[in-house]
């Protein structure tokens, strides 16, 4: 594997990992599942991560066709996606509840594994946008979809482990530790989002390549 290919794989994984935000789901998971028996906790984690993985894979393999059907230029989607990712990064940096994610009235629902844990917490607009950006880029290598599938799987596996070990993570890291991790992720995502906007302007011919 060449150095540029390895660098691109790492970049794709980091982008997917950050927008899935495995650690950020821990406080919400704890609040939604308070009082659940152990068996139900295991089912909730398994169901939410599998559902999110299926949703993300659906966009990995069909998202490009949807863009073509709607007549959306790849450059336009890069700019829109970069702006959305920038908003997500600002939420992470400022420690605000994600504006692209919501858990309002979630406590009213009996099954929280699908909503809000799977959608929109794990497979939210930010994650879907990131996947579509890479999957729709005609300059991406042929193996990019496999990289995206692998990245989504690893990110969601980390999310499942974070939920499974949530109580221990909160004890070790504390809410401050989780907050610091999210802010570091926000800084990285800010740079990626600006790069997407720049690439989009190039693809539309507004900036010279």
C-alpha positions, 0 to 999 in steps of 0.5 A, a space after each residue: 500500500 502506498 503512502 498516499 493511499 494509507 493517508 487517505 484511508 486514515 483520513 476517511 476513518 477519522 472523518 467517519 469516526 468523528 462524526 459518529 462521535 462514539 464518546 459523545 453518545 455516552 451521557 445520552 445513552 446513560 440518561 436514556 437507559 437508566 434503570 434498564 436491566 442488563 439484558 435490555 441494555 445489551 439488546 439496546 446496544 446491539 440493535 442501535 449499532 446494527 441499525 446505524 450500520 445498515 443505514 450508513 451502508 445504504 448511503 455508501 452504496 446508493 447515495 451516489 445514485 441518489 445524487 445523480 437522480 436529483 441532478 446535484 453536482 458533486 461540487 455543490 454537495 461538497 460545499 453543502 456537506 462541508 458547511 454542515 460538517 463545520 456546524 457539527 464541529 462548532 457544536 463539538 468545540 462549544 460543547 453544545 447539544 448537536 443541532 443535527 441531533 435531537 433526543 427531545 421527548 426520547 424518554 417518552 419512547 419505550 424503545 430508544 435503540 432506533 430513535 434516538 440512539 441509532 438515528 440520529 445519534 449514530 447515523 445522523 446527518 453529519 455521518 451520512 454527509 461525510 459518507 456521501 462526500 467520499 462515495 460521490 467523489 469521482 477521484 476516489 479510488 475504487 476501494 473507497 466503499 470498502 474503506 467506508 464500510 470498514 470505517 463505519 464498522 470500526 466507529 460503530 464498534 467503538 460506540 458499542 464498546 463506549 456504551 457497554 463501558 459507559 459507567 466506567 468511562 464516566 468514572 475514569 474520564 469524568 464529564 470533563 474528560 469526555 468534553 475534552 475529547 469532543 473538543 479535540 474531535 471538533 478541531 480536526 473536523 473543522 479543518 476537514 470541513 473547510 477542505 471539503 468546501 475548498 474541494 467543492 469550489 474547485 470541482 465547480 470551477 470557481 477556484 483553479 485546481 
